[in-house]
Amino acid sequence: MDTELQKMLVKTINIRVPSYSAAGDQTLGTAVPMAAHVELVKTTAAMQAGKESVVRHVIVTMDEIRRDDRVWMPGDDSSDINLGKLPVTVQTFFDPETGLVDHYETTV
């Protein structure tokens, strides 16, 4: 990861990875802290009943957040299941010189 980008990872998010029983019941593992850069992104969408504001977070990390992981924003209580967010997109960025993974951007 680029040194300047790494310096931006000053927030801590929490990730809980799901597991499934033989019956298909989901349980979430213990919260794992992860260094991140978190940006709030607001957009306006045209809906049938008028315009609606949509708020998303873009999270930059060195480690991958999978699509079925739950993500808690900085300051959120990771024991409160209602605060956990599911990723909408996960993008992998590669270093153009080495071809290795540089970082991940996850939108929740």
N, C-alpha and C positions, 0 to 999 in steps of 0.2 A: 504494500500500500504506500502511496505517495506520503512523504513525511508531513507535508502541509495538511493533507486530508486527515491523516492520523491525529494531528493536533486538534482537529475539530471534534473528535469523539469525546466530548466532555460530559455528556449526559449518561445516566444509567437507566436502561430499560430492563424489564424482567421478562423472561421467556419461560413458558411452561409447555413441555412437550407431551402430547397425548399418547396414551397407550390404550389398547383395546383388549377386553376379555374375550374368551371363547364365544360368549353370547353376543359379542359386538358392542358391549357397553364401554363407553369412553371414560377414562380417568386421566387427570392431568398430573404430571410429575411435579416435583419440587421446583420452585422458582429459581431460575438461573440468571444472575445479573449479567448484563452485556453492555460494554461501552458503545455509545452511539452518538450520532449527530441527528437531531430531530427537527424537522421543519414542518410548520403548519401551513397547509395549502387550502385556500378557500376558492371555490368556484361557484358560479351560478348556473343552474340548469333550468331550461325552459320546460315546465311541466304543464299538463293539461289545465290545472287550476291556477296557473300563474308561475312566476319564477320562484325557484327554491334554492337556498344556499346550501352547498355541500362542503363539509369540512373533512379533510383527510390529513393524515400525517405521513410524511416521507421520512424514512429512517435509513440512515447510512451506517453500515456496520462492516467489520472485518470478517465476521462469521455469518454464515447463512441462516436466515430465518425461513423455515419451511412453511408451505401454504396451510398446513393443518396445525401449526404451532399457535399458541395464544400469546399475545403481546400486551404488556402493561406499560403505559407511558411513565416517564419520570414522575415520581411522587405518588403514583397510584398504588393502592394496597393490592398486592398480587394474591392475597387470600380471598379477595372479593371477586368471585367468578364473573360477575356482571360487568366489571371494568376491563376484562380481557378482550382484546380485539383480534379478529382474524385477518390475516393478510389478504389483500385484494390482488396485488401483484408482487412478484419477487423478480428483480433483475440482477443479473450477474455482469460485472464489468471486468474486463481483462486489461492487463498492462500491455500496451502495444509493442513494447520492446522485448518482453520475456514470453508473452503469451499466457502467463499465469494469471489466476484470479487476483484482481486488485481489491475489489470491494463489492458489497451488495447494497442494493437500494430496494427497500420494502415499503409498499404503500398499504396503510391500514385505515 
